[in-house]
Amino acid sequence: MENLPIDLPEFAPGSVWLVGAGPGDPGLLTIAGLHAMQSADVVVYDALVGSDVLKLAGEGAELIHAGKRGGKPSPRQEDISDQLVRLAKEGKRVLRLKGGDPFVFGRGAEECIRLFEAGVPFRIVPGITAGVGGLAYAGIPMTTRGSNIAVTFITGHTAKGDVPDNLDWPALAAGSPVLIFYMGATHLSRIAGELMEAGRAGAEPVALISRATLPDQRVVETTLETCADDLKKAALKAPTLIVVGPVVGLREQLNWLDL
């Protein structure tokens, strides 16, 4: 990193950096993220951060797993936040490494509020969120001039694992041609049903992107009417993105990864 013709901020002892690791491919980590990885004394990382990304940590850095996965025993968010405070108060350079982007369907804001309350200085290093990087690796554009001028990111489940009960399905169905659901595979049948009931056509194109940007990435092209059954047949691995809208049809021409 010393040979780069740019100045990178100092990672000061006693501070915490929240860094987005991107959707999986270590090559998608930003320069600032790599700088943080190589400077940190301790890396507190999420379940969705891959082993290849962790290999970029500096020599001697302590790696602490703090992954939260639905339906499995996981550390409490309060304990993770308190751990960040404690490590920083010990004078360490603390890197909180989160899959995707820290502020997109993660708990980054909650952790920053806890750091603020404890008087711990922190920095945010954005990452490429799966809804951007995952679609690009699947050969699906988020927007095109001819298909849509809006795109909506939606979480497929709450902290309790349920579909959010405050979603306005008619507004979603009518307001955005392209919908991207994170963490929604478990509830895909309900999601598809709600959208069709709200007016989306059963024949509308859908893509299911499993393990986006990783070597074992798989993409299933289907329709809103059949996507839940096709998901079961394909036995896709988590995490799986769900893309609904006309941009899915462009994959035949833009699927660069399989050329």
C-alpha positions in Angstrom: 0.0 0.0 0.0 3.0 2.3 0.5 3.5 2.7 -3.3 0.1 4.0 -4.0 0.1 7.6 -5.4 -2.7 8.6 -3.0 -2.8 9.5 0.7 -4.8 7.1 2.8 -6.2 8.1 6.3 -4.4 6.9 9.4 -6.0 4.0 11.2 -5.4 5.4 14.7 -5.1 3.2 17.8 -8.2 3.2 19.9 -10.5 3.7 16.9 -13.0 1.5 15.0 -13.4 1.3 11.3 -16.6 -0.3 9.9 -15.6 -1.6 6.5 -17.8 -3.1 3.8 -16.1 -6.3 2.5 -18.3 -6.5 -0.6 -20.4 -9.4 -1.8 -17.7 -12.0 -1.7 -15.0 -11.7 -4.4 -12.0 -10.3 -2.5 -11.1 -8.3 -5.6 -14.1 -6.1 -4.9 -12.7 -4.8 -1.6 -12.0 -1.1 -1.9 -8.5 0.3 -1.6 -9.5 2.0 1.7 -10.8 -1.4 2.9 -7.6 -3.2 2.0 -5.6 -0.4 3.8 -7.8 -1.0 6.9 -7.3 -4.8 6.7 -3.6 -4.5 6.6 -3.4 -1.9 9.4 -5.9 -3.4 11.9 -4.8 -5.1 15.2 -8.1 -7.0 15.4 -10.7 -7.9 12.8 -14.2 -8.6 14.0 -16.0 -10.1 11.0 -19.4 -11.2 9.9 -20.6 -14.7 8.8 -20.9 -13.5 5.2 -17.2 -12.5 5.0 -15.4 -15.1 3.0 -12.1 -16.8 3.9 -10.3 -15.2 0.9 -11.1 -11.7 2.2 -9.8 -12.6 5.6 -6.5 -13.7 4.0 -5.9 -10.0 3.3 -5.6 -9.1 7.0 -2.2 -7.9 8.2 0.3 -10.3 9.7 -0.4 -10.8 13.4 -3.9 -9.4 13.2 -6.4 -11.2 15.6 -9.5 -12.5 13.8 -12.7 -12.7 15.8 -15.8 -14.2 14.3 -19.0 -12.4 15.1 -21.4 -13.8 12.6 -25.1 -13.7 12.8 -27.1 -16.2 10.7 -30.8 -16.7 10.8 -32.0 -19.8 12.6 -28.6 -20.5 14.1 -27.0 -19.7 17.4 -25.4 -16.2 17.1 -23.8 -13.6 19.3 -26.2 -10.9 20.5 -25.9 -7.6 18.7 -25.4 -5.8 22.0 -22.5 -8.1 22.8 -20.8 -7.4 19.5 -21.2 -3.6 19.9 -19.8 -3.8 23.5 -16.9 -5.9 22.2 -16.0 -3.2 19.7 -16.0 -0.6 22.5 -13.9 -2.8 24.8 -11.3 -3.5 22.1 -11.0 0.1 21.2 -10.6 1.2 24.8 -7.7 -1.2 25.0 -5.9 1.0 22.4 -6.3 -1.4 19.5 -7.1 -0.6 15.9 -10.4 -2.4 15.5 -11.8 -3.3 12.1 -15.4 -4.3 12.0 -15.7 -6.2 8.8 -19.2 -6.6 7.4 -20.4 -8.3 4.2 -21.5 -6.0 1.5 -21.9 -2.4 2.8 -22.1 -1.6 6.5 -25.2 0.5 6.1 -27.3 -1.7 3.7 -29.5 -4.1 5.6 -26.8 -4.5 8.3 -26.4 -3.4 11.9 -23.7 -0.8 11.1 -25.7 2.2 12.3 -26.5 0.5 15.6 -22.8 -0.2 16.2 -21.8 3.3 15.3 -24.4 4.7 17.7 -22.9 2.5 20.5 -19.4 3.7 19.6 -20.6 7.3 19.7 -22.2 6.9 23.1 -18.9 5.4 24.4 -16.8 8.2 23.0 -14.9 5.9 20.6 -13.9 7.5 17.3 -15.0 5.6 14.2 -14.9 5.7 10.4 -17.2 4.2 7.7 -15.6 2.6 4.7 -18.4 1.8 2.2 -18.5 -1.5 0.4 -20.1 -2.8 -2.8 -23.5 -4.1 -1.7 -24.7 -7.5 -3.0 -27.6 -5.8 -4.9 -25.0 -4.0 -7.0 -22.1 -6.4 -7.3 -24.2 -9.6 -7.4 -26.3 -8.4 -10.3 -23.2 -7.3 -12.2 -21.6 -10.7 -11.8 -24.8 -12.3 -12.9 -24.9 -10.2 -16.1 -28.0 -8.3 -15.0 -28.0 -4.4 -15.1 -29.9 -2.7 -12.3 -31.1 0.0 -14.7 -31.2 0.6 -18.4 -32.6 3.5 -20.3 -35.2 1.4 -21.9 -36.4 -0.7 -19.0 -36.5 1.3 -15.7 -35.7 4.6 -14.1 -36.0 3.2 -10.6 -34.9 0.2 -8.5 -35.8 -0.8 -5.0 -33.8 -2.7 -2.4 -35.9 -4.7 0.0 -35.0 -6.9 2.9 -36.7 -10.3 2.7 -36.9 -10.8 6.5 -36.8 -9.0 9.8 -34.5 -9.6 12.7 -37.0 -12.3 13.8 -36.8 -14.0 10.4 -40.2 -13.0 9.2 -41.2 -11.1 6.1 -41.5 -7.4 7.2 -45.2 -6.8 8.0 -45.0 -3.1 7.2 -44.3 -3.5 3.5 -46.7 -1.7 1.2 -47.0 -4.4 -1.5 -49.2 -2.5 -3.9 -46.9 0.5 -3.7 -43.8 -1.7 -4.3 -45.5 -3.5 -7.2 -46.6 -0.3 -8.9 -43.8 2.0 -8.0 -40.6 0.3 -9.0 -40.1 -1.8 -12.2 -37.1 -3.6 -10.7 -37.1 -5.1 -7.2 -34.1 -6.6 -5.4 -34.8 -8.7 -2.3 -32.0 -9.5 0.1 -32.3 -12.6 2.3 -35.7 -13.5 1.0 -35.3 -17.0 -0.2 -37.0 -18.6 2.8 -40.1 -16.5 2.1 -40.0 -16.5 -1.7 -43.4 -18.1 -2.0 -45.1 -15.4 0.0 -43.1 -12.6 -1.6 -44.1 -13.8 -5.1 -47.7 -14.2 -4.0 -47.9 -10.8 -2.5 -46.4 -9.2 -5.7 -48.8 -11.0 -8.0 -51.8 -10.1 -5.8 -50.6 -6.5 -6.0 -50.6 -6.6 -9.8 -47.3 -7.9 -11.0 -47.6 -10.5 -13.8 -46.9 -14.1 -13.1 -44.8 -14.3 -16.3 -42.5 -11.5 -15.1 -38.8 -12.4 -15.3 -37.1 -13.3 -12.0 -33.5 -14.2 -11.3 -32.3 -16.1 -8.2 -28.6 -15.4 -7.6 -26.9 -17.7 -5.2 -23.4 -17.0 -3.7 -23.1 -13.9 -5.8 -19.5 -13.1 -7.1 -18.0 -16.2 -5.6 -16.6 -19.1 -7.6 -19.6 -21.3 -6.9 -22.1 -18.6 -7.9 -25.3 -19.9 -9.5 -28.1 -18.1 -11.3 -31.6 -19.4 -12.0 -33.7 -17.6 -14.4 -37.4 -18.1 -13.7 -40.7 -16.2 -13.4 -42.7 -14.7 -10.6 -45.2 -17.5 -10.9 -42.8 -20.4 -10.8 -39.8 -19.0 -8.8 -40.6 -20.6 -5.5 -40.8 -24.1 -7.0 -37.7 -23.5 -9.1 -35.8 -22.4 -6.0 -36.6 -25.7 -4.3 -35.6 -27.7 -7.3 -32.3 -25.9 -7.7 -31.4 -26.3 -4.0 -29.5 -23.0 -4.1 -27.0 -22.2 -1.3 -27.5 -19.1 0.9 -27.2 -16.2 0.5 -29.5 -15.8 -2.4 -30.6 -12.6 -4.0 -34.0 -12.3 -5.7 -34.3 -9.9 -8.7 -37.7 -9.1 -10.2 -38.1 -7.1 -13.3 -37.4 -6.7 -17.0 -33.7 -6.3 -16.6 -33.4 -10.0 -16.0 -34.2 -10.6 -19.6 -30.9 -8.9 -20.6 -28.8 -11.6 -19.1 -28.7 -13.6 -22.3 -26.6 -10.8 -23.8 -24.8 -9.5 -20.8 -23.7 -12.7 -19.0 -20.0 -11.9 -19.3 -18.9 -14.3 -16.6 -19.9 -17.4 -18.6 -18.6 -16.2 -22.0 
